[in-house]
Amino acid sequence: MTPQHAAQIVKLRTLIEDVNVAMLHSLKANGEFYSRPMNTMELDDNANLYFFSDEHTPDEHDIAINNNVSVTYSNPENNTYIALSGKLYLAHDQQKIDQLWIPAMKAWFPAGKQDPKLTLIRVEVSKAEYWNSAESDMVVLFNIIKAVIKGDKFSQGEHERIKFQ
């Protein structure tokens, strides 16, 4: 990982922490999209996203055919939007589960870290794109109107595309 990518991961991690819940989108074997909300547990230093799952776990048959996924985050209150794409893997890694576990997860996994329904999803992120204005809706609206009146192009704030692989 280059120093530039390391800095980009830190930036993405900061943006994701403000949103936390993502929509994970995968493709089923029959060609249909399947999307579900997921609570982000970590974006690690190697651009891997981790989620705990059970009933929303993608079918292993579907993953064997196509493990491409996209993950999206949306925080309209902060004008922050993130789109990630990569490969999904089911990780049966008890050490990682122990590392990421938080007590609140018992609401979904009553038997705790040893719950037989508990599965760890790892998304190996290959591309990311984000838009971050971090301005209030009123400021954004004002800047849109100002751009229209002046004939300028509206600046949406930070926007970056990142390739990790």
Secondary structure, 3 states (H helix, E strand, C coil): CCHHHHHHHHHHHHHHHHHCEEEEEEECCCCCEEEEEEEEEEECCCCEEEEEECCCCCCHHHHHHCCEEEEEEEEHHHCEEEEEEEEEEEECCHHHHHHHCCHHHHHCCCCHHHCCCCEEEEEEEEEEEEEECCCCHHHHHHHHHHHHHHCCCCCCCEEEEEECC
